[in-house]
Amino acid sequence: MKQETRYFRKGFGLKSGIQPELRRDYHSALVDRIQAREGLLVVHDLTLRLAVEFGFCYGVDRAVEYAYETRKKFPGRKLFIIGEIIHNPHVNRRLREMGVGFMSDAASFEEALERVRSEDVVIIPAFGATTSEMEALARIGCIRVDTTCGSVLNVWKNVDRYSREGFTSVIHGKYDHEETKATASRAISRPGSHFLIVRDMEETECVARFLANNGGASAFLDRFRPAFSPRFDPDRDLDKIGLANQTTMLSSESLAIGARLKQVYLARYGEADLREHFRSFDTICSATQDRQDAVEGLLESGIDLMVVIGGYNSSNTNHLAEIAADRVPAFHIQDALCIESGERIRHKPVGEQAEVTASRWLPAGPVTIGLTAGASTPNNKIGEVAERILQCRNYRLEEACP
Ligand code: SF4
């Protein structure tokens, strides 16, 4: 008897069947219209300038499509997803409405597993899952639909190589982010291999100081706990390092971290032996890079302020806001409802966790507003924000310059 396939990662060929639903849930005619006019919407003295690259990336597009296809393919089965498919509240809410259970709602992954049976279907999100989570699902024997993005798989391939060749993976990322946890688990796929996660340049300088001083292991471990592998010994395990990234980090910071650590290892081992102790490769995905470059482009075009749309827990959206906030007033908002009026806007300031309310955010008179959205933000949420900004001025779309 033919064995039923239990692991899928290439789609079900149902794309045309789900297109009407995807269009209904995420499409925006207004965004299409702005794009057709070279990213500009001009209404009287208000100009909205949309970034050249914004919103859903190829990995998110694929993951969302695959989740919709999964619902169609297995209509009678219980459907679960390990955690958020992407970091956008609207997309996740839509999946819940489609009957997908979120395992992350349980107190722990182990507790969530108790509800999963072999006949059920579990979706792995675009960020991937840890090796132990994947093994636990395989033991249950449930159907697994893996939407892990190809760019994330590329990072895993590289950290696996580091592990095979005896290098400790130094990962620029956030240790509690799903993707970084999944990557870290691949970095220790062999006995004796290790990882260390550095969040930013400040932590990179701690690594540089430790290597320069040749000592202070216990203070080092206290500083980085819990962002390293079990039994990690900095005296031993930083001798050979390979760099990797969470794909959605600020690319300029990733490059600076790579350059700084290379400088440290060059001083320590010399040019001739550098490759024996230091490896790196470019792991910022092109979609993240393109969106960050597009914000730079908007800033250079002379905007007065920037509105960045996306989930507050979306790493790549936060970084877009960070780039903009260095140069102009920038407002990271979750959706159009955050714009209460031309006077008041609720937004998440860069580096903060909580939303705050700002007043007088929209200046009177002629103004050019840059608009962008993270890789997990659907176009309809961008279109709603554009319309809301117009409403704040009592302008109507019909009054827009052709
Ligand atoms: S941001 Fe990059 S790595 Fe993440 S899902 Fe999109 S394309 Fe893939």
Boltz pocket constraint, residues with backbone or C-beta under 6 A from the ligand:
constraints:
  - pocket:
      binder: B
      contacts: [[A, 57], [A, 58], [A, 59], [A, 60], [A, 126], [A, 149], [A, 150], [A, 151], [A, 152], [A, 247], [A, 248], [A, 285], [A, 286], [A, 287], [A, 288], [A, 316], [A, 375]]
      max_distance: 6.0
